Amino acid sequence: MYYFSGYLSDAYWSSWLYIVFDYSATDYTYILNILTVGLCLFSVPAGLIQRYTHRFKYLQISGLCFRIIGMGLNYYLVAGGMTNAVVVTSRVFISLGGGISVISSQVASQASVPHDDLALAMAILSLWTSIGGAIGSAISASVWNRRVPEALTKYVGDVYNQTEIAEIFGSILVARIADGPSHSLFVCSAYNEAIRPLYLAALITSMVSLLFGICTQNYYLGDTHNVVEDTKIVIRSESETDPDVIAAKASETEAELAAKLNVPRS
């Protein structure tokens, strides 16, 4: 559901942003990279919090809430709140929530299976995220390819013929050039109207992710491999793992055991 809602909103977000906002190439690139940088950046403190609290559930729930706020701001953009502050804030909140949620899902998957099944669990997690993203992307493509031409015909059909509308729809560069002073409001309105259902659907399905997050078990991330096995992880210093030290300890243990059994050492 995380990837499904993400691809509903982001599959054509960059195209929509380029058309309806008059950003320079530099600013446009900066804004596009907010999500990628934020996901990587915020996952680090999320991992540290899990390391010291030994819990992931409530951290993930808070991340999913941040993401819902970001999705709400994303929808607010096409509902009348088209400002630079809303654009940047929406991406920051989505990346904050995503960075927390993704790392928490990975930890939860690893903790819930035996150590031998760890690789399989991560593969299944990756598979399901890919399936969710593919379905969301397919729905986005269907909605975009149907609604944008319809909206352009509705708003600028009396100015451009169908061939010109097809050229506008076929290239965001042409769409931005066609978005002249006299028709800027109409072209932007067409793209806003066309993509609004996708942003609304993304907001709603991101809430479903929160419901699933609430239903997860609040595992304690202790010093065992996972919560289904009692195999503890012991990290020893290099001096303790030196072969000579290990051999000396083995000899000492053998001597103690021989003394207890009152048998000569071999």
Number of C-alpha atoms within 10 A of each C-alpha: 20 22 24 25 27 23 24 30 26 18 19 16 16 15 15 17 19 17 22 21 15 11 14 10 9 8 11 15 12 13 18 15 12 17 21 14 14 19 21 16 15 18 21 13 13 22 19 11 15 18 13 9 13 16 19 26 23 14 19 24 22 17 25 29 22 22 31 24 20 25 28 20 24 27 25 19 19 21 12 9 14 16 11 13 9 16 19 18 16 26 23 22 24 27 26 26 28 28 28 29 30 18 20 25 18 14 20 22 16 21 22 18 18 16 18 8 12 17 12 14 19 16 12 13 16 13 12 15 16 14 15 20 21 16 17 25 22 16 16 22 16 11 16 20 13 12 18 21 21 17 20 25 19 13 19 15 15 9 11 15 11 13 9 15 21 16 14 21 18 13 12 17 15 15 23 18 12 19 18 12 7 9 14 17 13 17 26 22 16 22 25 23 18 22 23 18 19 25 26 20 16 28 24 15 21 24 20 16 21 21 13 11 20 14 9 14 11 14 16 17 19 15 14 16 19 24 19 12 13 11 13 11 11 8 8 8 8 7 10 12 11 10 10 11 12 13 12 11 13 12 13 12 12 14 15 12 13 14 12 9 9 9 10 8 10 5
